[in-house]
Amino acid sequence: MEDDITAVASPIVIGGRTAEALSIVVPSYRLDEVKAQKFGDELVGVANNILVEPSGNHEVPRKVWKRNDQV
């Protein structure tokens, strides 16, 4: 990251493993510590609810694939 950039992120955990992450990247002058905490809390809430309850065409993954797994 650059000195004048602030990033806030939260992992998306599926089946006990980190599968992805959500993040925002903002110029530091637009994001103070209080706002960063607020956005971080929001990201955690959203990340914790991704694929918890399937809807439409989405399904909860049945297996966490490892690099050496074969299809």
N, C-alpha and C positions, 0 to 999 in steps of 0.2 A: 504494500500500500504506500501511497504518497504521504508526506508529512501533513498535508492539508486535507486529507480524506479520513473520514471515520466510517468503519464498517461494523455492523451489528448482525449477528447470526445466531441461528438455533438449529440443532440437528433434528432430522426427522428419523425417529427410531421405529422400525417395524420388526416385530419378532425378536426384540431384544438387541437388535443390531442397527447401527447407524446406516441408513440407506441413502439419504440425501441431506440437503440443508436448505434452509431459507435464509436469505440475507438481504440487507439493504446497504448501499454505499452512498454516502452523503458528504458534501463539502463540510469540513469541520466547523466552519463559522456558522452553519445553519443548524447544528445539532449540539446542544449543550449536554452535560451529563444527565440531567433530569429527563430530557427528551430521549436520550439514548436508552436509558433504563425503561422508559415507557414503551418505546418501540421494541426493545428486547423482550419485555413481558408479553407484548402482543404477538411477536414472532413465536415465542414458546407456546402460547395458547393455540395458535393456528397449527404449528407443527405437531402438537400433541393430539390434534383432532383430525389430521390427515389420514384417510383410509381407516378410521376407527369404525365408522358406520358406512358401509358401501351404499352407493345410490346410483341409479341409472346403469351405465355400462361398466362401472368400476367394481373391481373385486379386491378383497384383501389378499395379498400374496400368501400362498400356501407354503412356500419354501424360500428361505434366504439362500440364494445361489452363491457359491464360492467360486473363486477363479478357476479351480481345477475341475469343477463339476461339468459333466457332459449333458447335452440336451437330449 
